[in-house]
Amino acid sequence: MGDSNENIRNVVILGSGPGGMTAAIYAARANLKPLVLEGDQPGGQLTLTSEIENFPGFPEGIMGSDLVDNMRKQAERFGAEVQWGAVRKVDFTSRPLKLHMDDGSTILSKSVIISTGAKSRMLGLESEKKYFAKGVSTCATCDGAFFKNKVVAVIGGGDTACEESNQLTAYASKVYLLVRKTSMRASPIMVHRAESNPKVEIIYGASPKEFLGDDKRLTGILLSMIDGTERTLPVDGAFLAIGHIPATAEFRDSIEVDEEGFVVRKDGWSAATNVPGVFACGDVADRRYRQAITAAGSGAMAALEAQRYLESLE
């Protein structure tokens, strides 16, 4: 592809979850004619969830896939172009920015918004897949309310696991915090909060070996204990809190990322990265909240900043 102006996009958005699609809506309404590349998982993590009850504007809730589909239709209504495709390599060292695709083609753009998301770390058990969204979850904020007066387990040993354990006690009658080792890596204050909560019971040296159920829903967890024994723990829900993997492998040599691979945004709050014309939104740059609504909000920020950047080039 040559470098003629007609072949250079104003903005290319990588990822089609709530962050990317919101960015597309804003960019399209600004007449920037954005191109959205859906990536390896069109729609992002929302397509893996069932009913969403905490996204504003849907008092009866909405299925994750339906929410993403609505966003896509809204973006396309204003002129966004959405197509399947995954970036395998980038060149941000010169202008225009270059995106090398998995089909061998190259896309040129004046600006890029990275919204490739982050995947929750999983244990890798077959039963984990079987009962995902049937009791196994990766988001206490999203799914905690479904377990009112139920018994649940949180798996993990860091700050997030402690925080989610305490958070879930607002709904659950009992929360087991399952820690693989004999101590937690969480900060002392977070450990203290979990230990002090009367609804939380911490079980050290416990590793899930299998998720148990009746094929329709989770009923328990088979634990492998550090002393070599096994234990069956009856629970109605299990929340994985063992971290996230940001989808930044293709960008890590081109933009600044932190020690875990999350994109570092300028000033800690801006959507701008350390590369002029490259912006980031959604879970790919969010270590803390990782919610559909916060991703959407940061998508709007990224599009507005990209628009201002493009205006500065004129």
C-alpha positions in Angstrom: 0.0 0.0 0.0 1.4 3.4 -0.9 1.5 6.5 1.3 -0.9 8.6 -0.7 -3.3 10.6 1.5 -6.3 8.7 0.3 -4.8 5.5 1.7 -4.1 6.9 5.1 -6.8 6.6 7.8 -7.5 9.3 10.3 -7.9 6.9 13.1 -7.8 3.1 13.5 -9.3 1.5 16.6 -7.9 -1.9 17.7 -10.5 -3.9 19.5 -14.3 -4.0 19.5 -15.3 -4.2 23.1 -17.1 -1.3 25.0 -14.0 0.8 25.0 -13.2 0.4 21.3 -16.9 0.8 20.2 -17.5 3.9 22.3 -14.3 5.4 20.8 -15.7 4.5 17.3 -19.1 6.2 18.1 -17.3 9.4 19.2 -14.8 9.4 16.3 -17.5 8.6 13.7 -19.7 11.5 15.0 -16.7 13.7 14.6 -16.6 12.7 10.9 -13.2 11.0 11.3 -14.4 7.8 9.5 -12.8 5.4 12.0 -11.8 1.9 11.1 -12.4 -0.6 13.8 -10.4 -3.9 13.7 -12.3 -6.5 15.8 -9.3 -8.6 16.7 -9.1 -12.2 17.7 -12.2 -11.9 20.0 -14.8 -9.7 18.4 -16.7 -7.8 21.1 -14.1 -8.5 23.8 -14.8 -10.0 27.2 -18.4 -8.9 27.2 -19.3 -11.7 24.7 -18.2 -14.2 27.4 -20.6 -12.9 30.0 -24.3 -13.6 30.4 -26.7 -11.0 31.7 -25.3 -7.5 32.6 -27.3 -5.7 35.2 -24.9 -2.7 36.0 -24.6 -1.0 32.7 -26.7 2.3 32.8 -29.8 2.5 30.7 -30.9 -1.1 30.9 -33.1 -1.4 34.0 -34.0 -5.0 33.1 -30.4 -6.0 32.3 -29.0 -6.9 28.9 -26.9 -9.8 27.5 -23.3 -9.0 27.0 -23.3 -9.9 23.3 -26.4 -7.8 22.8 -24.8 -4.8 24.4 -21.7 -5.0 22.2 -23.9 -5.6 19.1 -25.9 -2.4 19.9 -22.7 -0.4 20.2 -21.4 -1.7 16.9 -24.7 -0.8 15.1 -24.6 2.7 16.7 -21.0 3.2 15.6 -21.8 2.0 12.0 -24.8 4.3 11.9 -22.5 7.3 12.2 -20.0 6.0 9.6 -17.6 3.8 11.4 -16.2 0.8 9.4 -15.9 -2.4 11.4 -14.0 -5.3 10.0 -12.4 -8.5 11.2 -8.7 -8.4 11.5 -5.9 -8.7 14.0 -2.6 -6.7 14.1 0.5 -8.8 14.4 3.1 -6.0 14.3 3.2 -2.3 14.5 5.7 0.4 13.5 5.2 3.7 15.4 8.6 5.1 14.7 7.5 7.1 11.6 4.5 8.8 10.2 2.0 7.6 9.1 1.7 4.9 11.8 1.9 1.4 10.3 -0.2 -1.6 11.3 0.9 -4.9 9.9 -2.0 -7.3 9.8 -2.2 -11.1 10.1 -3.2 -11.4 6.4 0.0 -9.7 5.3 -1.5 -6.3 4.5 -0.5 -3.0 6.0 -2.8 -0.3 7.2 -1.6 3.3 7.5 -3.1 5.8 9.9 -2.5 9.2 11.4 -3.6 8.0 14.8 -4.3 4.7 16.6 -6.5 3.9 19.6 -5.5 0.6 21.3 -8.5 -1.1 23.0 -7.4 -4.7 22.8 -8.5 -5.5 26.4 -7.2 -7.9 29.0 -8.0 -11.5 29.7 -8.6 -12.9 33.1 -6.0 -15.5 34.2 -7.6 -18.9 34.4 -6.6 -22.0 36.2 -6.7 -24.1 33.0 -9.1 -26.8 34.3 -11.6 -28.4 32.0 -14.3 -28.1 34.7 -13.5 -24.4 34.9 -14.6 -24.0 31.3 -17.6 -26.2 31.9 -19.0 -24.1 34.8 -17.9 -20.7 33.6 -21.0 -18.4 33.8 -22.7 -21.3 35.7 -21.2 -20.4 39.0 -17.6 -19.7 38.0 -16.9 -16.1 37.4 -14.0 -13.7 37.0 -15.7 -10.5 38.2 -17.2 -10.0 41.7 -18.5 -6.6 40.8 -20.3 -7.9 37.8 -21.8 -11.1 39.3 -21.8 -10.8 43.0 -25.4 -9.8 43.2 -26.4 -13.1 41.7 -25.2 -14.9 44.9 -27.4 -13.3 47.5 -27.5 -15.4 50.7 -25.3 -18.0 48.9 -21.9 -19.6 49.8 -19.1 -18.6 47.5 -15.3 -18.9 47.2 -12.7 -16.5 46.0 -9.5 -17.9 44.6 -6.3 -15.9 44.9 -3.8 -14.4 47.3 -3.4 -10.8 46.3 -5.1 -7.5 47.1 -7.8 -8.1 44.5 -8.7 -11.4 46.1 -9.0 -9.8 49.5 -11.0 -6.9 48.2 -13.4 -9.1 46.3 -13.9 -11.3 49.3 -14.9 -8.4 51.4 -17.1 -7.0 48.6 -18.9 -10.3 48.2 -20.0 -10.4 51.8 -22.5 -7.7 50.9 -24.4 -10.5 49.1 -23.1 -13.9 50.1 -23.8 -15.5 53.5 -20.3 -17.0 53.6 -17.1 -16.4 51.6 -14.2 -18.7 51.5 -10.9 -17.2 50.4 -8.7 -19.9 48.9 -5.0 -19.2 49.0 -2.6 -21.6 47.3 0.3 -20.9 49.5 0.7 -20.7 53.3 0.6 -16.9 53.2 -0.8 -14.2 51.0 1.1 -11.7 48.8 -1.6 -9.1 49.5 -0.7 -6.0 51.4 -0.9 -6.3 55.2 -3.9 -3.9 55.5 -5.9 -5.9 52.9 -5.1 -9.2 54.7 -6.2 -7.7 57.9 -9.5 -6.6 56.4 -10.2 -10.1 55.1 -9.2 -11.7 58.4 -11.4 -9.3 60.4 -14.5 -9.9 58.3 -16.7 -12.4 60.2 -18.2 -13.7 56.9 -14.8 -14.5 55.4 -12.9 -17.7 56.1 -9.4 -18.0 54.7 -8.2 -21.4 53.8 -4.4 -21.5 53.2 -2.6 -24.2 51.2 -5.7 -24.9 49.0 -5.5 -25.3 45.3 -8.7 -26.0 43.2 -8.3 -29.4 41.5 -11.8 -29.6 40.0 -15.0 -27.6 39.9 -18.0 -29.8 40.8 -21.6 -29.5 39.7 -24.7 -31.1 38.2 -23.9 -30.0 34.7 -26.3 -27.0 35.1 -24.6 -25.2 37.9 -21.6 -25.2 40.3 -22.1 -27.1 43.6 -18.6 -27.3 45.0 -14.8 -27.3 44.5 -12.5 -30.3 45.0 -9.4 -28.9 46.7 -5.9 -30.2 46.7 -4.4 -29.3 50.0 -0.7 -28.5 50.6 -0.4 -31.4 53.0 -1.3 -33.9 50.2 -4.9 -34.4 51.2 -8.0 -33.5 49.3 -11.1 -31.7 50.4 -14.5 -31.1 48.9 -15.8 -27.6 49.6 -19.6 -27.0 48.9 -20.1 -23.6 47.3 -22.6 -22.0 45.0 -20.1 -19.7 43.3 -16.4 -19.4 42.7 -14.6 -16.1 41.7 -11.2 -16.2 40.1 -9.0 -13.4 41.3 -5.6 -14.4 40.1 -4.8 -11.5 37.8 -5.3 -10.4 34.2 -3.2 -10.6 31.0 -3.3 -7.4 28.9 -3.4 -8.0 25.1 -0.3 -5.9 24.4 2.2 -8.5 23.0 2.2 -6.7 19.6 2.9 -3.3 21.1 5.3 -3.8 24.0 8.3 -2.9 22.0 6.6 0.2 20.6 4.9 1.9 23.5 5.5 2.2 27.2 3.9 -0.6 29.3 4.3 -1.5 33.0 5.8 -4.6 34.5 2.7 -6.6 33.8 2.2 -5.4 30.3 -0.6 -2.8 30.8 -0.3 0.3 28.6 1.0 3.3 30.6 -1.1 6.4 29.9 0.3 9.9 30.0 -0.1 11.7 33.4 -1.8 8.6 34.8 -5.2 9.6 33.6 -5.0 10.8 30.0 -5.7 8.4 27.2 -2.5 9.4 25.5 0.5 7.1 25.5 4.2 8.0 25.3 3.9 7.9 21.4 2.2 10.9 19.8 -0.9 9.9 18.0 -1.3 6.6 19.9 -4.0 6.4 22.6 -5.3 3.6 24.8 -8.6 2.8 26.5 -10.4 0.1 28.3 -8.9 -2.9 30.1 -5.6 -2.8 28.2 -4.7 0.2 30.3 -6.8 -0.4 33.4 -5.3 -2.4 36.2 -8.0 -1.5 38.7 -11.7 -1.2 37.6 -12.0 -3.3 34.4 -15.7 -2.6 34.0 -17.7 -2.2 30.8 -18.8 1.3 31.9 -15.3 2.5 32.7 -14.0 1.0 29.5 -16.7 2.9 27.6 -15.8 6.1 29.4 -12.2 5.8 28.6 -13.1 5.1 25.0 -14.8 8.5 24.8 -11.7 10.1 26.2 -9.5 8.4 23.7 -11.6 9.5 20.8 -11.8 13.1 22.0 -8.0 13.2 22.5 -7.4 11.6 19.1 -9.7 14.3 17.5 -7.7 17.1 19.2 -4.4 15.5 18.0 -5.6 15.3 14.5 -6.7 18.9 14.6 -3.2 19.9 15.7 -1.8 18.3 12.6 -3.8 20.6 10.3 
